[in-house]
Amino acid sequence: MKLLFDQNLSVRLVDRLQDLFPDSMHTALLGFERESDAVVWEYAREHGFTVVSKDSDLIQISLARGLPPSIVWIRLGNCSTSDIEAVIRRNASRIRDLASDTEGGILELY
């Protein structure tokens, strides 16, 4: 499983989580700094990514368009990159389970 980290998360998460989620990417590394959430969602769908974001707009797109991609919604508020890394690590198995979830596809992490 590979993750696509949204613009509102640190690009450093790609390297920090390579041991758990190799081939992950960040929107900034794709040149998507100014692209809409719809473009990010479509790219994730076409390339087999699970999107990780703090943005609820991607949830709305996913609810309207369906699966895939799955969405990991980080609900930590203001926090450090280390805090986000820790919550992703604690929930790595739940994130991997999204690949087989044909009904939910949205995982909220606190």
Long-range contacts (C-beta under 8 A, 24 or more apart in sequence): 1-50, 1-95, 1-96, 1-98, 1-99, 2-48, 2-49, 2-50, 3-49, 3-50, 3-51, 3-52, 3-72, 3-95, 4-40, 4-43, 4-44, 4-47, 4-49, 4-50, 4-51, 4-52, 4-69, 5-52, 5-53, 6-37, 6-40, 6-51, 6-52, 6-53, 6-54, 6-55, 6-58, 7-32, 7-33, 7-40, 8-53, 8-54, 8-55, 9-52, 9-53, 9-54, 9-74, 9-81, 9-84, 10-81, 10-84, 12-81, 13-52, 13-81, 13-84, 13-85, 13-88, 16-81, 16-85, 17-85, 17-88, 17-89, 20-88, 20-89, 20-92, 21-92, 21-95, 24-49, 25-49, 37-61, 41-65, 41-69, 44-68, 44-69, 45-69, 50-95, 50-98, 50-99, 52-88, 59-106, 62-105, 62-106, 67-102, 67-105, 68-105, 69-105, 70-98, 70-99, 70-101, 70-104, 70-105, 70-106, 70-107, 71-105, 71-106, 71-107, 72-98, 72-107, 72-109, 73-106, 73-107, 73-108, 73-109, 74-109, 75-108, 75-109, 75-110, 76-109, 76-110
